[in-house]
Amino acid sequence: MGKKLCGTNYPVSIVFVVVNEFCERFSYYGMKAVLTLYFVSYLHWDKDLSTAVYHAFSSLCYFTPVLGAIIADSWLGKFKTIIYLSIVYVIGHVVKSVGAIPTVGNSTVHIALSMFGLILIAFGTGGIKPCVAAFGGDQFDEEHVAERRKFFSIFYMSINAGSVLSTFITPLLRGEVQCFGGDCYALAFGVPAVLMIVALVVFIAGSGLYKRNPPEGNILLDVCKCIGFAISKRLKRSKYGSKKKHWLDWAEEKYPVRLIQEIKMVLRVLLLFIPLPMFWALFDQQGSRWTLQATRMNLAFGNSFILKPDQMQMLNALLILVFVPIFDVVIYPLISFCSINVTPLRKMAVGMIIAALAFGAATLVEVNVVKTVVEPAPQGQCLLQVFNLAKKNVTLKIPDRDLFQQPIPYLQ
């Protein structure tokens, strides 16, 4: 039996897991907060390419958890998977930081180092994502269900706490600290790299306290094999007119009935997740298009402080930290007191409606920004503005240029 915290049923080992998650999320969100502006301002990519690469990186980060889960469940186990992929994660951060140093090579070297670093980060953060929370849950005894549930709440809060601090601090490091004659992206990427090193060291420090379950095989592979076997059997036997109550029942001759029934339940639940890809495709734009939108807006809050464009992402995690306790302690109990059953499905529906309104508001803001804000000239070019004070329309012609096709009206 492992050591407990202050006579409670909470294992001491979860402290290392929570601190590790806090530092890892700080490193990830801190790096990602300044990524789009890094592409635009440092690598001098246009906004469309910057947005595309940003979302390609995000997509890779959310695909690699599948690989991490397979590696952990089939071969290495959660503990070793976290250790090995965290090392990959750290190397990616270091490479990314070096690529942001202007004196290291030319622009081609900077792009190559940045892309290689981002790929390593994607495999590192995605690979450990399915392991850390599950590994923390493994530290509890089976009978301590309530404690495990509270642990996951604390774990989730540590994620958002790391996100709030990093998305506030790293934009300050980028904009307020000047190095190499401009914004200090090397420092903005270097601090998250240090936090990821701290995360790895903290996790290793708790090695002697962890409960480690051996790998038991990956359920995702079993599910895919079962579905594939059922489809192939159905296609072969359908020629002879035989039928089953459900198409998955064709797998009964090879796979246990319990697995088949669980797959049926999962497929029914998946219907609820159909709208989620569209939601996340829009939501993730807070780090790309919404950040670029913020660069064209007045972010001054009176004379008190000026919010930086890449700090806008901080509001998401900050509002989660504020609203989750309020909803759990005040709002949901009041709704239940009014005899209204607040199911998870209803929460999702209301949240989707509010999110749709938020995306609509962002659209209206962008429409007005486009109308009123003049885009800066591309590198190597300048803007030409002409004011007609001649009290009549003036035709302006520039040799070998067709810039002013219509007469310029008098500015009244």
N, C-alpha and C positions, 0 to 999 in steps of 0.2 A: 504494500500500500504506500502511495506517494505522500510526501509532506503536504499538509494543509495550511491554509492561510489563517492564522490567528484563531484556531479552534473551529473554523467553519468547515464546510464541505467543499470549499474551492481549493483545487490543487495549486501549489506554489508555481508550478510550471506554466500556468496560463498567464502569469505576469510577463514572462519572456515572450510568449506568443503575441499578446496584445501590444507590447512595446515594439516588437518586430513589425507588426502590421502598421502601427502608427508611423514608424520611420519609413517603411517601404512606400506607403501611400503618400507621404510627404515628398519622397524622391520622385515618384511617378507623376503626381499632379503638378508638382513644382516645375519639373522639366517640361511637361506638356503645356503648361500655361503660357510659356513664352515661345512655343514652337512655331506658331504661325507667323508671328512678327519676326522671328529669326529667319524664316524662309524669305519673307518679303524684304526685310531691311538689311540682312547680312548676306544672304545668298543672292539677293536681287532677283528673285523669281517673281512672276506676275501673280496676281491674287488667285486666279483659277488654278494654276499649277500648285501653288502653296496649299490651297484648300484640298485639292485632289490627293497630294502626298500626305497631308495631315490625316485625312480620313482613311487612306490606305494603311497608314501606321495604326490607327485605331482599330481598323478591321482585323489586322494581323494580331493585335493584342487580345482581341476577343475570340479569335480562332484558336490560338495556341493553348488555351486551357484544355481543349479536347486532347491535345498531345500530352500535356502535363498529367492529366488524369490517367491516361493509358499507361504512361511510364510509371507513375506512382503505384497504380493498382496491379499492374502486371509484372513489374520487375523490381524497381528500387525501393518501393515503400514511400510513404509521405515524407519522412524525415530526410532521407538521403536526396530525394527529389528537390526538396526545398533548399538544401545545402548546395547541391551541384548547380542548380539553375540560378540560385542567388549569386553565385560566383560569375556565371555568364552575365547576369544582370549588372553586376558591379563593373565588369569589363566594358559592357556597352555604355554605361554612364561615363566612364573614363575616356573612352574613344570619342564619344559625343562631345565632351568638354574640350578635348584637345582639338577637335575639328572646329571649334569656335574661337580658337586663338589665331588672330590675323597673321602673325609672324610664322605660322607653321604652314609652309607650302603656299600654293596658289589656290584659286577658286575651285579648280578641279579636285585638288586634294581635300579642300574643305567639304565639298559635296560628297566625295567618296567616304571620308571619315564619318560624316553625319549620317549617311544612309546605312553604313555598316553598323554604326553605334545604335541606330534606331532598330535595326533588325535584331541585334542582340538583346536590346531592352525588351522588345516585343516578345521574344522567346522566354526571357527571364520572368517578366511580370505575368505573362499569360501562363507560363508553366507552373508557377507557384500558386496562382490564384485559386485553383480548385483544391489545393492541398492544405493551406494554412488554416482556414476556418475549420475544415474537417479534422485536421490534426489537433486543434484546440479542443474540439468536441470529444475526441478520443481520450483526453486526459481525465474525464469524469467517469465515475462508476455508474453502472447502468441504473441504479436506483435514484440517482441524484438528477432527476429530470428538471426540476425547477431551477436548480443552480446552472445546469447546462443552458437552459433557455435564457437566463439572465446574462450568462457569458456571451451569448451571441448578440444580445442587445449592446453590451459594453464593447464588443468587438466591432459592431457596426458604427457605434459612436466614435471609436478610435479612428476608423477610416475617414469619417467626415471631419474630425478634429485635425487630422493630418492634412486633409485637403484644404481646409480653411486657412491654416497657417501657411502652407506652401504657396497657395495662390495669392496670398497677400504679400509674402516676403520676397519670393523670387522676382516678381515684376519690379519691386523696389530695388533689388540688386541690379536688375537690368537697366533701369532708367536713372536711378539716383547716383549710382556708382559709375564713374567714367574710367575706362581703361582702353589703351591702344587708340585713343583719340575718338571714342564713340561709346555707344551703349555697351555695357560689359556683359555680353552673352556668355563668355567663358566662366565668369563668376556665377551667373544665374544657372548654368548647367553644373558647375562644380560643386555648389552647396548640396543639391540633390544627390550628387554622387557620394559625397561624404555621408549623408544620411543613410544611403543604401549600405554603405560599409558598416555604419553603426548598427543597422538592422541585422546584418549578417553576423556581426560579432555578438550582439545580444542573444540571437537565436542559438548560436553555438555555445554561449555561456550557460544555457540551461540544459545542455545535453544530458547531464547526469540525473535530471529530474523527470525526463519525459517518459511517458508510457508509449511504447512503439508497437503498433500492430503490424504483423507481417502482411505483405501483399496477398490478396485473395482473388485476384483476377478482376478484370474490368467489366462491369455490368453492361457498359455501352456496347462493347464488342459482342457480348452474348445477345443483346437486344437486336443488333443489326443482323447477326447470323440467323436468329430466329425469324425475323421478318423476311429475310432473303429466302430462307428455306420454305416458309409458308407460301410466298409468292410463286416460287418455282414449282412446288407441288400442285398448287391450284391451276397453274397454266398447263401442266402435264395431264392432270386428272380431269380437267374440264371437258376434254375431248370425249370422255366416256359418259358424260352426263351426271356424274356423282356430284353431290352438293354438301356443303357444310353450313351450319348456322352462322358462323363468322369466318371470314377468309383466313384469320390467324389460326383457326382450329386445324388447318392443314398441317401445322407444325407439331401436333400432339404425338405423332409417332416417334419424334426425336427429342423434344424438349418438354420439361415438366409443365403440368397444367398451371401451377402457381405462377410461373414466369409468364406464360401466355396471358393469364388473367391480368397480371400487373401491367403488361404491355398494352392491353386493351384500355386499362384505366389511364395510362399515360397518354395514349393517342386521343382519348376524349378530352383530357385536360389541355392538350396542345391547341385545341380549337380556341381557347381563351387567349392564346399568345399570338394569334394571327395579326392583330393590329400593332403589336409591339415593335416589329422591325421599322414600320413607318414612324412610330413615335421616337425611337432611338436615332433614326436617321436625321430627324429634325433636332432632337435634343442635343446631339453631339456637335451641332453647329455653333454652340456657345463658345467653343474653342477656335472656330475658324471664321465663318461669316459674321457671327455676332461680334467677335473681337475686332474684325476689320471694320464693321459698322461703327464700333465705339471709337475707332481712330478718327472718325469724321464728325464726332459730336463734342459738345462742351461738357466735360466731366467734372467741372468745378462745382463743389457744394458750398456756395457762398464764398466767404473768405477763410473758411476753416481748413479745408483740404481739397486736393484734386485727385480724383480716382484715375488710375491708369487703365488703359484699354484692356490689358490682359488680366486686370484684377476683377473684371466683371464676373468671371467664372466663380469667384469666391462666394457670391451671393447664394448659389445653389446649396453648397454644403452648409453655409452659415444658417440658412433658413431651415434646413433639415434639423440641425442641432437645436434650434429655437422651437420649431413647431412640433417635433415628435413628442417631447414631454407634455406640451400644452394639449395636444390632441388626446394623448393617452390618459392624462390626469383630469382634464377639464371637459373637453368637447365631447369625446365619445361617451363618457359616463352620463353627461347631460342628455345626449341623444337617446341613450338606453333608458334613462329615467322617463323619457317621453314615450316609452313603449315602441320605439322604432328600432328594428333589428338591423344593425349595421354589419353586413356581411363583407368579406374581403372583395367579392365581386362588385358590390355596390361602391365600395371605396375606389376600386379601379375605374369604374364608370364615371364617377364624379371627378376623379383626378384627370381622366382623359378629356373630359369636357373643359375643365379649367386650363389644361395644357393647350387645347385647341384655341381657346381665347387668347392665351399668351402668345402663341405663334401668330395669330391674327394681328395682335398688337405690334409684334415685331415687324410684320409686313407693312403696317401703316407707317411705322417709324422709318423704315427703309425707303418707302415711297417719298416721304417728305425730305429725307436726307438727300436723295438723288436730285430732288427739285432745287434744293437750296445750297448744296455744298459743291464747290468746284474741285474736281479731282486734281491732285498734283501732277505735274508733267513727268513723263518717263525720264529715266536717267539719261543725261546728255542733251536734254531738250528743255525748253522753257515755255511758260504760258505768255500769250500776247493778249492783252485786254485794251480795247479801244473805247474811249468815251467821246461822244459827239456833242460839242458845246457850240456848234455853229448855227443853231436855231433853224436848221433845215436838214433834210436827209443828205447824207454824204456817201458817195461811192468810193471805196478804197480798193486799190489794186496793187498787188505785190508781184514783181516779175517772177515768172515760173511757178507761181503759187495761185491756187484758187480757193483762198481761205474765206473771203467775204463775197459770197455769191449774190447777196441781197444788199440794197442800200442800208446804211447804218442810221437808224432814226435818231432824232434829237433827244438828248437826255434832259428831261424837264425836271 
